[in-house]
Amino acid sequence: MSNPNLFGMARASVDSASFAAGMRYLAGSCSVIATRSGALRAGLTATAVCSVSADPARLLICVNKSVYAHDVIHEAGLLSVNVLSEQQEETARRFAGMVMEARGEDRFVAPDWEDGKLAIPRLKDALVSFGCRVVDAIPGGKSHTVFICDVIEVRCTQEAQGPLMYFNRNFSKLKM
């Protein structure tokens, strides 16, 4: 039974700067979200990726509305989630906009990419790549959209490597 006061009360919220300062300490695995609409490919680096359920296989991805890839994902309804290894920091930087000469199609450096079963780009050497179909797009406040996606294909790398992490505004490696 739900608490009637929980959703009916006015909600107090911290300011966005305080929230962002706190989120610096929530470590996250780095993924590149990639998509295609016709011949146009787009992508971004993200840490806001998590599983929703195993049956059906479903992921949740949060994407800032201000990034170019957001509208391409919305239009295509398909995306790949490519979990990066600790050796793929340069890829994370390219798709995060930290490499100034790498914009748009220039982010997709050959031969790193191939098309998966859904004809969307996937990173060949990712720890794992999930090919996904968007089933719902939910407003996530003013700045983001929460995409709920059914997983249509999974491709795991045979090599055991550590994941690339993001913590306190820096890329880092998981110490095992």
Chimera marker file (.cmm) of the C-alpha trace (Angstrom):
<marker_set name="trace">
<marker id="1" x="0.000" y="0.000" z="0.000" r="1" g="1" b="0" radius="0.5"/>
<marker id="2" x="1.388" y="3.410" z="-0.907" r="1" g="1" b="0" radius="0.5"/>
<marker id="3" x="1.678" y="6.333" z="1.447" r="1" g="1" b="0" radius="0.5"/>
<marker id="4" x="-0.843" y="9.003" z="0.307" r="1" g="1" b="0" radius="0.5"/>
<marker id="5" x="1.388" y="11.788" z="1.664" r="1" g="1" b="0" radius="0.5"/>
<marker id="6" x="4.422" y="10.642" z="-0.302" r="1" g="1" b="0" radius="0.5"/>
<marker id="7" x="3.208" y="11.852" z="-3.694" r="1" g="1" b="0" radius="0.5"/>
<marker id="8" x="0.744" y="14.510" z="-2.579" r="1" g="1" b="0" radius="0.5"/>
<marker id="9" x="3.162" y="16.683" z="-0.607" r="1" g="1" b="0" radius="0.5"/>
<marker id="10" x="5.114" y="19.580" z="-2.039" r="1" g="1" b="0" radius="0.5"/>
<marker id="11" x="8.631" y="18.342" z="-2.613" r="1" g="1" b="0" radius="0.5"/>
<marker id="12" x="11.650" y="20.245" z="-1.425" r="1" g="1" b="0" radius="0.5"/>
<marker id="13" x="14.666" y="19.939" z="-3.671" r="1" g="1" b="0" radius="0.5"/>
<marker id="14" x="18.304" y="20.895" z="-3.387" r="1" g="1" b="0" radius="0.5"/>
<marker id="15" x="19.721" y="23.293" z="-5.945" r="1" g="1" b="0" radius="0.5"/>
<marker id="16" x="21.279" y="21.774" z="-9.070" r="1" g="1" b="0" radius="0.5"/>
<marker id="17" x="24.830" y="22.879" z="-8.149" r="1" g="1" b="0" radius="0.5"/>
<marker id="18" x="24.660" y="21.039" z="-4.784" r="1" g="1" b="0" radius="0.5"/>
<marker id="19" x="23.236" y="17.978" z="-6.493" r="1" g="1" b="0" radius="0.5"/>
<marker id="20" x="25.983" y="17.995" z="-9.165" r="1" g="1" b="0" radius="0.5"/>
<marker id="21" x="28.656" y="18.383" z="-6.475" r="1" g="1" b="0" radius="0.5"/>
<marker id="22" x="27.315" y="15.328" z="-4.671" r="1" g="1" b="0" radius="0.5"/>
<marker id="23" x="26.986" y="13.264" z="-7.864" r="1" g="1" b="0" radius="0.5"/>
<marker id="24" x="30.755" y="13.634" z="-8.461" r="1" g="1" b="0" radius="0.5"/>
<marker id="25" x="31.178" y="10.932" z="-5.805" r="1" g="1" b="0" radius="0.5"/>
<marker id="26" x="28.821" y="8.404" z="-7.359" r="1" g="1" b="0" radius="0.5"/>
<marker id="27" x="31.212" y="6.241" z="-9.363" r="1" g="1" b="0" radius="0.5"/>
<marker id="28" x="29.848" y="4.940" z="-12.634" r="1" g="1" b="0" radius="0.5"/>
<marker id="29" x="30.872" y="2.587" z="-15.383" r="1" g="1" b="0" radius="0.5"/>
<marker id="30" x="31.412" y="4.382" z="-18.715" r="1" g="1" b="0" radius="0.5"/>
<marker id="31" x="29.411" y="3.428" z="-21.780" r="1" g="1" b="0" radius="0.5"/>
<marker id="32" x="29.101" y="4.863" z="-25.246" r="1" g="1" b="0" radius="0.5"/>
<marker id="33" x="25.504" y="5.082" z="-26.410" r="1" g="1" b="0" radius="0.5"/>
<marker id="34" x="25.376" y="4.938" z="-30.217" r="1" g="1" b="0" radius="0.5"/>
<marker id="35" x="22.550" y="5.184" z="-32.723" r="1" g="1" b="0" radius="0.5"/>
<marker id="36" x="21.813" y="5.612" z="-36.408" r="1" g="1" b="0" radius="0.5"/>
<marker id="37" x="19.054" y="7.274" z="-38.368" r="1" g="1" b="0" radius="0.5"/>
<marker id="38" x="19.556" y="6.531" z="-42.062" r="1" g="1" b="0" radius="0.5"/>
<marker id="39" x="23.204" y="7.233" z="-42.852" r="1" g="1" b="0" radius="0.5"/>
<marker id="40" x="23.569" y="9.525" z="-39.820" r="1" g="1" b="0" radius="0.5"/>
<marker id="41" x="25.370" y="8.077" z="-36.790" r="1" g="1" b="0" radius="0.5"/>
<marker id="42" x="25.470" y="9.780" z="-33.390" r="1" g="1" b="0" radius="0.5"/>
<marker id="43" x="26.723" y="8.880" z="-29.940" r="1" g="1" b="0" radius="0.5"/>
<marker id="44" x="27.591" y="10.048" z="-26.452" r="1" g="1" b="0" radius="0.5"/>
<marker id="45" x="29.472" y="8.883" z="-23.366" r="1" g="1" b="0" radius="0.5"/>
<marker id="46" x="27.181" y="8.049" z="-20.451" r="1" g="1" b="0" radius="0.5"/>
<marker id="47" x="27.293" y="6.703" z="-16.924" r="1" g="1" b="0" radius="0.5"/>
<marker id="48" x="23.509" y="6.804" z="-16.421" r="1" g="1" b="0" radius="0.5"/>
<marker id="49" x="22.796" y="3.252" z="-17.598" r="1" g="1" b="0" radius="0.5"/>
<marker id="50" x="21.280" y="0.461" z="-15.505" r="1" g="1" b="0" radius="0.5"/>
<marker id="51" x="19.288" y="-2.733" z="-15.787" r="1" g="1" b="0" radius="0.5"/>
<marker id="52" x="15.538" y="-2.589" z="-15.285" r="1" g="1" b="0" radius="0.5"/>
<marker id="53" x="14.661" y="-6.285" z="-15.510" r="1" g="1" b="0" radius="0.5"/>
<marker id="54" x="15.913" y="-9.615" z="-16.812" r="1" g="1" b="0" radius="0.5"/>
<marker id="55" x="12.510" y="-10.790" z="-18.059" r="1" g="1" b="0" radius="0.5"/>
<marker id="56" x="12.013" y="-9.002" z="-20.301" r="1" g="1" b="0" radius="0.5"/>
<marker id="57" x="15.653" y="-7.992" z="-20.747" r="1" g="1" b="0" radius="0.5"/>
<marker id="58" x="15.453" y="-4.229" z="-20.341" r="1" g="1" b="0" radius="0.5"/>
<marker id="59" x="17.836" y="-1.301" z="-19.757" r="1" g="1" b="0" radius="0.5"/>
<marker id="60" x="17.315" y="2.298" z="-18.658" r="1" g="1" b="0" radius="0.5"/>
<marker id="61" x="19.438" y="5.060" z="-20.225" r="1" g="1" b="0" radius="0.5"/>
<marker id="62" x="19.311" y="8.752" z="-19.243" r="1" g="1" b="0" radius="0.5"/>
<marker id="63" x="20.291" y="11.225" z="-21.986" r="1" g="1" b="0" radius="0.5"/>
<marker id="64" x="20.623" y="14.994" z="-21.770" r="1" g="1" b="0" radius="0.5"/>
<marker id="65" x="18.202" y="16.694" z="-24.168" r="1" g="1" b="0" radius="0.5"/>
<marker id="66" x="20.880" y="19.192" z="-25.225" r="1" g="1" b="0" radius="0.5"/>
<marker id="67" x="23.171" y="16.598" z="-26.868" r="1" g="1" b="0" radius="0.5"/>
<marker id="68" x="22.794" y="15.960" z="-30.576" r="1" g="1" b="0" radius="0.5"/>
<marker id="69" x="22.432" y="12.185" z="-30.123" r="1" g="1" b="0" radius="0.5"/>
<marker id="70" x="19.281" y="12.684" z="-28.016" r="1" g="1" b="0" radius="0.5"/>
<marker id="71" x="17.120" y="13.646" z="-30.998" r="1" g="1" b="0" radius="0.5"/>
<marker id="72" x="18.665" y="10.954" z="-33.208" r="1" g="1" b="0" radius="0.5"/>
<marker id="73" x="17.828" y="8.307" z="-30.560" r="1" g="1" b="0" radius="0.5"/>
<marker id="74" x="14.283" y="9.672" z="-30.373" r="1" g="1" b="0" radius="0.5"/>
<marker id="75" x="13.917" y="9.508" z="-34.157" r="1" g="1" b="0" radius="0.5"/>
<marker id="76" x="15.567" y="6.100" z="-34.677" r="1" g="1" b="0" radius="0.5"/>
<marker id="77" x="14.095" y="4.315" z="-31.658" r="1" g="1" b="0" radius="0.5"/>
<marker id="78" x="17.216" y="2.113" z="-31.615" r="1" g="1" b="0" radius="0.5"/>
<marker id="79" x="20.529" y="2.353" z="-29.781" r="1" g="1" b="0" radius="0.5"/>
<marker id="80" x="23.497" y="0.367" z="-28.599" r="1" g="1" b="0" radius="0.5"/>
<marker id="81" x="25.009" y="0.492" z="-25.128" r="1" g="1" b="0" radius="0.5"/>
<marker id="82" x="28.739" y="-0.221" z="-25.333" r="1" g="1" b="0" radius="0.5"/>
<marker id="83" x="30.375" y="-0.763" z="-21.932" r="1" g="1" b="0" radius="0.5"/>
<marker id="84" x="33.969" y="0.483" z="-22.109" r="1" g="1" b="0" radius="0.5"/>
<marker id="85" x="37.085" y="-1.263" z="-20.824" r="1" g="1" b="0" radius="0.5"/>
<marker id="86" x="39.819" y="0.557" z="-18.952" r="1" g="1" b="0" radius="0.5"/>
<marker id="87" x="41.812" y="0.694" z="-22.234" r="1" g="1" b="0" radius="0.5"/>
<marker id="88" x="39.083" y="2.731" z="-23.965" r="1" g="1" b="0" radius="0.5"/>
<marker id="89" x="39.447" y="6.095" z="-22.237" r="1" g="1" b="0" radius="0.5"/>
<marker id="90" x="40.196" y="7.811" z="-25.570" r="1" g="1" b="0" radius="0.5"/>
<marker id="91" x="36.861" y="6.527" z="-26.927" r="1" g="1" b="0" radius="0.5"/>
<marker id="92" x="35.079" y="7.844" z="-23.831" r="1" g="1" b="0" radius="0.5"/>
<marker id="93" x="36.743" y="11.252" z="-24.286" r="1" g="1" b="0" radius="0.5"/>
<marker id="94" x="35.831" y="11.385" z="-28.007" r="1" g="1" b="0" radius="0.5"/>
<marker id="95" x="32.153" y="10.718" z="-27.350" r="1" g="1" b="0" radius="0.5"/>
<marker id="96" x="32.074" y="13.070" z="-24.337" r="1" g="1" b="0" radius="0.5"/>
<marker id="97" x="33.145" y="15.983" z="-26.543" r="1" g="1" b="0" radius="0.5"/>
<marker id="98" x="36.589" y="16.229" z="-24.901" r="1" g="1" b="0" radius="0.5"/>
<marker id="99" x="38.444" y="15.754" z="-28.211" r="1" g="1" b="0" radius="0.5"/>
<marker id="100" x="37.665" y="18.962" z="-30.070" r="1" g="1" b="0" radius="0.5"/>
<marker id="101" x="38.555" y="17.733" z="-33.566" r="1" g="1" b="0" radius="0.5"/>
<marker id="102" x="36.242" y="14.715" z="-33.156" r="1" g="1" b="0" radius="0.5"/>
<marker id="103" x="32.679" y="15.821" z="-33.908" r="1" g="1" b="0" radius="0.5"/>
<marker id="104" x="29.741" y="13.924" z="-35.370" r="1" g="1" b="0" radius="0.5"/>
<marker id="105" x="30.824" y="11.154" z="-37.722" r="1" g="1" b="0" radius="0.5"/>
<marker id="106" x="34.506" y="11.761" z="-36.835" r="1" g="1" b="0" radius="0.5"/>
<marker id="107" x="33.872" y="10.164" z="-33.434" r="1" g="1" b="0" radius="0.5"/>
<marker id="108" x="33.319" y="6.789" z="-35.096" r="1" g="1" b="0" radius="0.5"/>
<marker id="109" x="36.950" y="5.855" z="-35.771" r="1" g="1" b="0" radius="0.5"/>
<marker id="110" x="37.304" y="2.871" z="-38.113" r="1" g="1" b="0" radius="0.5"/>
<marker id="111" x="37.850" y="-0.032" z="-37.657" r="1" g="1" b="0" radius="0.5"/>
<marker id="112" x="36.515" y="0.207" z="-34.087" r="1" g="1" b="0" radius="0.5"/>
<marker id="113" x="32.851" y="0.072" z="-35.118" r="1" g="1" b="0" radius="0.5"/>
<marker id="114" x="30.544" y="-2.403" z="-36.854" r="1" g="1" b="0" radius="0.5"/>
<marker id="115" x="26.809" y="-2.694" z="-37.314" r="1" g="1" b="0" radius="0.5"/>
<marker id="116" x="24.961" y="-5.089" z="-35.061" r="1" g="1" b="0" radius="0.5"/>
<marker id="117" x="21.830" y="-7.103" z="-35.756" r="1" g="1" b="0" radius="0.5"/>
<marker id="118" x="19.703" y="-3.927" z="-35.604" r="1" g="1" b="0" radius="0.5"/>
<marker id="119" x="21.919" y="-2.107" z="-38.164" r="1" g="1" b="0" radius="0.5"/>
<marker id="120" x="23.085" y="0.329" z="-35.493" r="1" g="1" b="0" radius="0.5"/>
<marker id="121" x="26.746" y="0.927" z="-34.618" r="1" g="1" b="0" radius="0.5"/>
<marker id="122" x="28.366" y="-1.120" z="-31.892" r="1" g="1" b="0" radius="0.5"/>
<marker id="123" x="31.911" y="-0.915" z="-30.586" r="1" g="1" b="0" radius="0.5"/>
<marker id="124" x="33.816" y="-4.067" z="-31.549" r="1" g="1" b="0" radius="0.5"/>
<marker id="125" x="36.040" y="-4.197" z="-28.459" r="1" g="1" b="0" radius="0.5"/>
<marker id="126" x="33.524" y="-3.100" z="-25.821" r="1" g="1" b="0" radius="0.5"/>
<marker id="127" x="33.334" y="-5.308" z="-22.738" r="1" g="1" b="0" radius="0.5"/>
<marker id="128" x="29.725" y="-5.881" z="-23.726" r="1" g="1" b="0" radius="0.5"/>
<marker id="129" x="27.423" y="-4.333" z="-26.331" r="1" g="1" b="0" radius="0.5"/>
<marker id="130" x="23.661" y="-4.334" z="-25.966" r="1" g="1" b="0" radius="0.5"/>
<marker id="131" x="21.526" y="-3.708" z="-29.068" r="1" g="1" b="0" radius="0.5"/>
<marker id="132" x="18.296" y="-2.074" z="-27.894" r="1" g="1" b="0" radius="0.5"/>
<marker id="133" x="14.882" y="-0.945" z="-29.092" r="1" g="1" b="0" radius="0.5"/>
<marker id="134" x="13.385" y="2.038" z="-27.243" r="1" g="1" b="0" radius="0.5"/>
<marker id="135" x="9.994" y="1.123" z="-25.767" r="1" g="1" b="0" radius="0.5"/>
<marker id="136" x="9.369" y="4.262" z="-23.718" r="1" g="1" b="0" radius="0.5"/>
<marker id="137" x="10.757" y="7.786" z="-23.400" r="1" g="1" b="0" radius="0.5"/>
<marker id="138" x="9.953" y="9.496" z="-20.105" r="1" g="1" b="0" radius="0.5"/>
<marker id="139" x="10.749" y="13.120" z="-19.273" r="1" g="1" b="0" radius="0.5"/>
<marker id="140" x="13.461" y="13.110" z="-16.612" r="1" g="1" b="0" radius="0.5"/>
<marker id="141" x="13.038" y="16.629" z="-15.303" r="1" g="1" b="0" radius="0.5"/>
<marker id="142" x="13.847" y="19.649" z="-17.462" r="1" g="1" b="0" radius="0.5"/>
<marker id="143" x="17.167" y="18.434" z="-18.806" r="1" g="1" b="0" radius="0.5"/>
<marker id="144" x="16.972" y="14.696" z="-19.532" r="1" g="1" b="0" radius="0.5"/>
<marker id="145" x="14.937" y="11.921" z="-21.118" r="1" g="1" b="0" radius="0.5"/>
<marker id="146" x="14.835" y="8.464" z="-19.557" r="1" g="1" b="0" radius="0.5"/>
<marker id="147" x="14.810" y="5.879" z="-22.338" r="1" g="1" b="0" radius="0.5"/>
<marker id="148" x="13.489" y="2.433" z="-21.402" r="1" g="1" b="0" radius="0.5"/>
<marker id="149" x="14.821" y="-0.126" z="-23.882" r="1" g="1" b="0" radius="0.5"/>
<marker id="150" x="14.229" y="-3.781" z="-24.672" r="1" g="1" b="0" radius="0.5"/>
<marker id="151" x="17.520" y="-5.604" z="-25.232" r="1" g="1" b="0" radius="0.5"/>
<marker id="152" x="17.419" y="-7.361" z="-28.609" r="1" g="1" b="0" radius="0.5"/>
<marker id="153" x="21.022" y="-8.585" z="-28.745" r="1" g="1" b="0" radius="0.5"/>
<marker id="154" x="24.019" y="-8.965" z="-26.430" r="1" g="1" b="0" radius="0.5"/>
<marker id="155" x="27.628" y="-9.388" z="-27.518" r="1" g="1" b="0" radius="0.5"/>
<marker id="156" x="30.285" y="-9.987" z="-24.830" r="1" g="1" b="0" radius="0.5"/>
<marker id="157" x="34.036" y="-9.692" z="-25.311" r="1" g="1" b="0" radius="0.5"/>
<marker id="158" x="36.002" y="-12.862" z="-24.695" r="1" g="1" b="0" radius="0.5"/>
<marker id="159" x="38.828" y="-10.978" z="-22.957" r="1" g="1" b="0" radius="0.5"/>
<marker id="160" x="38.445" y="-10.293" z="-19.254" r="1" g="1" b="0" radius="0.5"/>
<marker id="161" x="39.344" y="-6.633" z="-18.683" r="1" g="1" b="0" radius="0.5"/>
<marker id="162" x="38.416" y="-4.109" z="-16.058" r="1" g="1" b="0" radius="0.5"/>
<marker id="163" x="35.748" y="-1.482" z="-16.781" r="1" g="1" b="0" radius="0.5"/>
<marker id="164" x="36.462" y="2.199" z="-17.349" r="1" g="1" b="0" radius="0.5"/>
<marker id="165" x="34.985" y="4.151" z="-14.439" r="1" g="1" b="0" radius="0.5"/>
<marker id="166" x="34.138" y="7.817" z="-13.925" r="1" g="1" b="0" radius="0.5"/>
<marker id="167" x="34.565" y="9.307" z="-10.451" r="1" g="1" b="0" radius="0.5"/>
<marker id="168" x="35.074" y="12.856" z="-9.159" r="1" g="1" b="0" radius="0.5"/>
<marker id="169" x="35.254" y="14.289" z="-12.718" r="1" g="1" b="0" radius="0.5"/>
<marker id="170" x="37.997" y="11.862" z="-13.756" r="1" g="1" b="0" radius="0.5"/>
<marker id="171" x="38.227" y="8.615" z="-15.659" r="1" g="1" b="0" radius="0.5"/>
<marker id="172" x="39.685" y="5.843" z="-13.534" r="1" g="1" b="0" radius="0.5"/>
<marker id="173" x="40.268" y="2.116" z="-13.386" r="1" g="1" b="0" radius="0.5"/>
<marker id="174" x="38.656" y="-0.297" z="-11.005" r="1" g="1" b="0" radius="0.5"/>
<marker id="175" x="41.256" y="-1.663" z="-8.597" r="1" g="1" b="0" radius="0.5"/>
<marker id="176" x="40.673" y="-5.363" z="-8.112" r="1" g="1" b="0" radius="0.5"/>
<link id1="1" id2="2" r="1" g="1" b="0" radius="0.2"/>
<link id1="2" id2="3" r="1" g="1" b="0" radius="0.2"/>
<link id1="3" id2="4" r="1" g="1" b="0" radius="0.2"/>
<link id1="4" id2="5" r="1" g="1" b="0" radius="0.2"/>
<link id1="5" id2="6" r="1" g="1" b="0" radius="0.2"/>
<link id1="6" id2="7" r="1" g="1" b="0" radius="0.2"/>
<link id1="7" id2="8" r="1" g="1" b="0" radius="0.2"/>
<link id1="8" id2="9" r="1" g="1" b="0" radius="0.2"/>
<link id1="9" id2="10" r="1" g="1" b="0" radius="0.2"/>
<link id1="10" id2="11" r="1" g="1" b="0" radius="0.2"/>
<link id1="11" id2="12" r="1" g="1" b="0" radius="0.2"/>
<link id1="12" id2="13" r="1" g="1" b="0" radius="0.2"/>
<link id1="13" id2="14" r="1" g="1" b="0" radius="0.2"/>
<link id1="14" id2="15" r="1" g="1" b="0" radius="0.2"/>
<link id1="15" id2="16" r="1" g="1" b="0" radius="0.2"/>
<link id1="16" id2="17" r="1" g="1" b="0" radius="0.2"/>
<link id1="17" id2="18" r="1" g="1" b="0" radius="0.2"/>
<link id1="18" id2="19" r="1" g="1" b="0" radius="0.2"/>
<link id1="19" id2="20" r="1" g="1" b="0" radius="0.2"/>
<link id1="20" id2="21" r="1" g="1" b="0" radius="0.2"/>
<link id1="21" id2="22" r="1" g="1" b="0" radius="0.2"/>
<link id1="22" id2="23" r="1" g="1" b="0" radius="0.2"/>
<link id1="23" id2="24" r="1" g="1" b="0" radius="0.2"/>
<link id1="24" id2="25" r="1" g="1" b="0" radius="0.2"/>
<link id1="25" id2="26" r="1" g="1" b="0" radius="0.2"/>
<link id1="26" id2="27" r="1" g="1" b="0" radius="0.2"/>
<link id1="27" id2="28" r="1" g="1" b="0" radius="0.2"/>
<link id1="28" id2="29" r="1" g="1" b="0" radius="0.2"/>
<link id1="29" id2="30" r="1" g="1" b="0" radius="0.2"/>
<link id1="30" id2="31" r="1" g="1" b="0" radius="0.2"/>
<link id1="31" id2="32" r="1" g="1" b="0" radius="0.2"/>
<link id1="32" id2="33" r="1" g="1" b="0" radius="0.2"/>
<link id1="33" id2="34" r="1" g="1" b="0" radius="0.2"/>
<link id1="34" id2="35" r="1" g="1" b="0" radius="0.2"/>
<link id1="35" id2="36" r="1" g="1" b="0" radius="0.2"/>
<link id1="36" id2="37" r="1" g="1" b="0" radius="0.2"/>
<link id1="37" id2="38" r="1" g="1" b="0" radius="0.2"/>
<link id1="38" id2="39" r="1" g="1" b="0" radius="0.2"/>
<link id1="39" id2="40" r="1" g="1" b="0" radius="0.2"/>
<link id1="40" id2="41" r="1" g="1" b="0" radius="0.2"/>
<link id1="41" id2="42" r="1" g="1" b="0" radius="0.2"/>
<link id1="42" id2="43" r="1" g="1" b="0" radius="0.2"/>
<link id1="43" id2="44" r="1" g="1" b="0" radius="0.2"/>
<link id1="44" id2="45" r="1" g="1" b="0" radius="0.2"/>
<link id1="45" id2="46" r="1" g="1" b="0" radius="0.2"/>
<link id1="46" id2="47" r="1" g="1" b="0" radius="0.2"/>
<link id1="47" id2="48" r="1" g="1" b="0" radius="0.2"/>
<link id1="48" id2="49" r="1" g="1" b="0" radius="0.2"/>
<link id1="49" id2="50" r="1" g="1" b="0" radius="0.2"/>
<link id1="50" id2="51" r="1" g="1" b="0" radius="0.2"/>
<link id1="51" id2="52" r="1" g="1" b="0" radius="0.2"/>
<link id1="52" id2="53" r="1" g="1" b="0" radius="0.2"/>
<link id1="53" id2="54" r="1" g="1" b="0" radius="0.2"/>
<link id1="54" id2="55" r="1" g="1" b="0" radius="0.2"/>
<link id1="55" id2="56" r="1" g="1" b="0" radius="0.2"/>
<link id1="56" id2="57" r="1" g="1" b="0" radius="0.2"/>
<link id1="57" id2="58" r="1" g="1" b="0" radius="0.2"/>
<link id1="58" id2="59" r="1" g="1" b="0" radius="0.2"/>
<link id1="59" id2="60" r="1" g="1" b="0" radius="0.2"/>
<link id1="60" id2="61" r="1" g="1" b="0" radius="0.2"/>
<link id1="61" id2="62" r="1" g="1" b="0" radius="0.2"/>
<link id1="62" id2="63" r="1" g="1" b="0" radius="0.2"/>
<link id1="63" id2="64" r="1" g="1" b="0" radius="0.2"/>
<link id1="64" id2="65" r="1" g="1" b="0" radius="0.2"/>
<link id1="65" id2="66" r="1" g="1" b="0" radius="0.2"/>
<link id1="66" id2="67" r="1" g="1" b="0" radius="0.2"/>
<link id1="67" id2="68" r="1" g="1" b="0" radius="0.2"/>
<link id1="68" id2="69" r="1" g="1" b="0" radius="0.2"/>
<link id1="69" id2="70" r="1" g="1" b="0" radius="0.2"/>
<link id1="70" id2="71" r="1" g="1" b="0" radius="0.2"/>
<link id1="71" id2="72" r="1" g="1" b="0" radius="0.2"/>
<link id1="72" id2="73" r="1" g="1" b="0" radius="0.2"/>
<link id1="73" id2="74" r="1" g="1" b="0" radius="0.2"/>
<link id1="74" id2="75" r="1" g="1" b="0" radius="0.2"/>
<link id1="75" id2="76" r="1" g="1" b="0" radius="0.2"/>
<link id1="76" id2="77" r="1" g="1" b="0" radius="0.2"/>
<link id1="77" id2="78" r="1" g="1" b="0" radius="0.2"/>
<link id1="78" id2="79" r="1" g="1" b="0" radius="0.2"/>
<link id1="79" id2="80" r="1" g="1" b="0" radius="0.2"/>
<link id1="80" id2="81" r="1" g="1" b="0" radius="0.2"/>
<link id1="81" id2="82" r="1" g="1" b="0" radius="0.2"/>
<link id1="82" id2="83" r="1" g="1" b="0" radius="0.2"/>
<link id1="83" id2="84" r="1" g="1" b="0" radius="0.2"/>
<link id1="84" id2="85" r="1" g="1" b="0" radius="0.2"/>
<link id1="85" id2="86" r="1" g="1" b="0" radius="0.2"/>
<link id1="86" id2="87" r="1" g="1" b="0" radius="0.2"/>
<link id1="87" id2="88" r="1" g="1" b="0" radius="0.2"/>
<link id1="88" id2="89" r="1" g="1" b="0" radius="0.2"/>
<link id1="89" id2="90" r="1" g="1" b="0" radius="0.2"/>
<link id1="90" id2="91" r="1" g="1" b="0" radius="0.2"/>
<link id1="91" id2="92" r="1" g="1" b="0" radius="0.2"/>
<link id1="92" id2="93" r="1" g="1" b="0" radius="0.2"/>
<link id1="93" id2="94" r="1" g="1" b="0" radius="0.2"/>
<link id1="94" id2="95" r="1" g="1" b="0" radius="0.2"/>
<link id1="95" id2="96" r="1" g="1" b="0" radius="0.2"/>
<link id1="96" id2="97" r="1" g="1" b="0" radius="0.2"/>
<link id1="97" id2="98" r="1" g="1" b="0" radius="0.2"/>
<link id1="98" id2="99" r="1" g="1" b="0" radius="0.2"/>
<link id1="99" id2="100" r="1" g="1" b="0" radius="0.2"/>
<link id1="100" id2="101" r="1" g="1" b="0" radius="0.2"/>
<link id1="101" id2="102" r="1" g="1" b="0" radius="0.2"/>
<link id1="102" id2="103" r="1" g="1" b="0" radius="0.2"/>
<link id1="103" id2="104" r="1" g="1" b="0" radius="0.2"/>
<link id1="104" id2="105" r="1" g="1" b="0" radius="0.2"/>
<link id1="105" id2="106" r="1" g="1" b="0" radius="0.2"/>
<link id1="106" id2="107" r="1" g="1" b="0" radius="0.2"/>
<link id1="107" id2="108" r="1" g="1" b="0" radius="0.2"/>
<link id1="108" id2="109" r="1" g="1" b="0" radius="0.2"/>
<link id1="109" id2="110" r="1" g="1" b="0" radius="0.2"/>
<link id1="110" id2="111" r="1" g="1" b="0" radius="0.2"/>
<link id1="111" id2="112" r="1" g="1" b="0" radius="0.2"/>
<link id1="112" id2="113" r="1" g="1" b="0" radius="0.2"/>
<link id1="113" id2="114" r="1" g="1" b="0" radius="0.2"/>
<link id1="114" id2="115" r="1" g="1" b="0" radius="0.2"/>
<link id1="115" id2="116" r="1" g="1" b="0" radius="0.2"/>
<link id1="116" id2="117" r="1" g="1" b="0" radius="0.2"/>
<link id1="117" id2="118" r="1" g="1" b="0" radius="0.2"/>
<link id1="118" id2="119" r="1" g="1" b="0" radius="0.2"/>
<link id1="119" id2="120" r="1" g="1" b="0" radius="0.2"/>
<link id1="120" id2="121" r="1" g="1" b="0" radius="0.2"/>
<link id1="121" id2="122" r="1" g="1" b="0" radius="0.2"/>
<link id1="122" id2="123" r="1" g="1" b="0" radius="0.2"/>
<link id1="123" id2="124" r="1" g="1" b="0" radius="0.2"/>
<link id1="124" id2="125" r="1" g="1" b="0" radius="0.2"/>
<link id1="125" id2="126" r="1" g="1" b="0" radius="0.2"/>
<link id1="126" id2="127" r="1" g="1" b="0" radius="0.2"/>
<link id1="127" id2="128" r="1" g="1" b="0" radius="0.2"/>
<link id1="128" id2="129" r="1" g="1" b="0" radius="0.2"/>
<link id1="129" id2="130" r="1" g="1" b="0" radius="0.2"/>
<link id1="130" id2="131" r="1" g="1" b="0" radius="0.2"/>
<link id1="131" id2="132" r="1" g="1" b="0" radius="0.2"/>
<link id1="132" id2="133" r="1" g="1" b="0" radius="0.2"/>
<link id1="133" id2="134" r="1" g="1" b="0" radius="0.2"/>
<link id1="134" id2="135" r="1" g="1" b="0" radius="0.2"/>
<link id1="135" id2="136" r="1" g="1" b="0" radius="0.2"/>
<link id1="136" id2="137" r="1" g="1" b="0" radius="0.2"/>
<link id1="137" id2="138" r="1" g="1" b="0" radius="0.2"/>
<link id1="138" id2="139" r="1" g="1" b="0" radius="0.2"/>
<link id1="139" id2="140" r="1" g="1" b="0" radius="0.2"/>
<link id1="140" id2="141" r="1" g="1" b="0" radius="0.2"/>
<link id1="141" id2="142" r="1" g="1" b="0" radius="0.2"/>
<link id1="142" id2="143" r="1" g="1" b="0" radius="0.2"/>
<link id1="143" id2="144" r="1" g="1" b="0" radius="0.2"/>
<link id1="144" id2="145" r="1" g="1" b="0" radius="0.2"/>
<link id1="145" id2="146" r="1" g="1" b="0" radius="0.2"/>
<link id1="146" id2="147" r="1" g="1" b="0" radius="0.2"/>
<link id1="147" id2="148" r="1" g="1" b="0" radius="0.2"/>
<link id1="148" id2="149" r="1" g="1" b="0" radius="0.2"/>
<link id1="149" id2="150" r="1" g="1" b="0" radius="0.2"/>
<link id1="150" id2="151" r="1" g="1" b="0" radius="0.2"/>
<link id1="151" id2="152" r="1" g="1" b="0" radius="0.2"/>
<link id1="152" id2="153" r="1" g="1" b="0" radius="0.2"/>
<link id1="153" id2="154" r="1" g="1" b="0" radius="0.2"/>
<link id1="154" id2="155" r="1" g="1" b="0" radius="0.2"/>
<link id1="155" id2="156" r="1" g="1" b="0" radius="0.2"/>
<link id1="156" id2="157" r="1" g="1" b="0" radius="0.2"/>
<link id1="157" id2="158" r="1" g="1" b="0" radius="0.2"/>
<link id1="158" id2="159" r="1" g="1" b="0" radius="0.2"/>
<link id1="159" id2="160" r="1" g="1" b="0" radius="0.2"/>
<link id1="160" id2="161" r="1" g="1" b="0" radius="0.2"/>
<link id1="161" id2="162" r="1" g="1" b="0" radius="0.2"/>
<link id1="162" id2="163" r="1" g="1" b="0" radius="0.2"/>
<link id1="163" id2="164" r="1" g="1" b="0" radius="0.2"/>
<link id1="164" id2="165" r="1" g="1" b="0" radius="0.2"/>
<link id1="165" id2="166" r="1" g="1" b="0" radius="0.2"/>
<link id1="166" id2="167" r="1" g="1" b="0" radius="0.2"/>
<link id1="167" id2="168" r="1" g="1" b="0" radius="0.2"/>
<link id1="168" id2="169" r="1" g="1" b="0" radius="0.2"/>
<link id1="169" id2="170" r="1" g="1" b="0" radius="0.2"/>
<link id1="170" id2="171" r="1" g="1" b="0" radius="0.2"/>
<link id1="171" id2="172" r="1" g="1" b="0" radius="0.2"/>
<link id1="172" id2="173" r="1" g="1" b="0" radius="0.2"/>
<link id1="173" id2="174" r="1" g="1" b="0" radius="0.2"/>
<link id1="174" id2="175" r="1" g="1" b="0" radius="0.2"/>
<link id1="175" id2="176" r="1" g="1" b="0" radius="0.2"/>
</marker_set>
